Amino acid sequence: MSYLYLAVAILAEVAATSALNATEGFTRLLPSLLVVLGYGVAFYCLAMTVKDIPVGISYAIWSGAGIVLVAGFGWIYYGQALDRPALIGLGLIIAGVVVVNLSKSGAH
């Protein structure tokens, strides 16, 4: 169940962060509500996650996946370019999350 909470936390954070641009400085109500609700859901689910998964592992997965997914969202929906160094960096983030998740310190 903890990994389900973590997945929901990641998706909610990605939705909230991706909606930030549409708030136009929190002057538009609906995108602003999405941001607040999304972060609320993300932090609640992350809090549920760390009951069973160590906080360092949970946060590494949450933040790493969020960074990669938000970058992908920005590329697809906002046309924000991802050059070679950006793609290499995102690949290193993914590799880092995998290594942290497989480490003995993350095992129960």
Helices and strands as residue ranges (DSSP letters): H 2-19, G 21-23, H 29-49, H 55-77, H 84-102, G 104-106
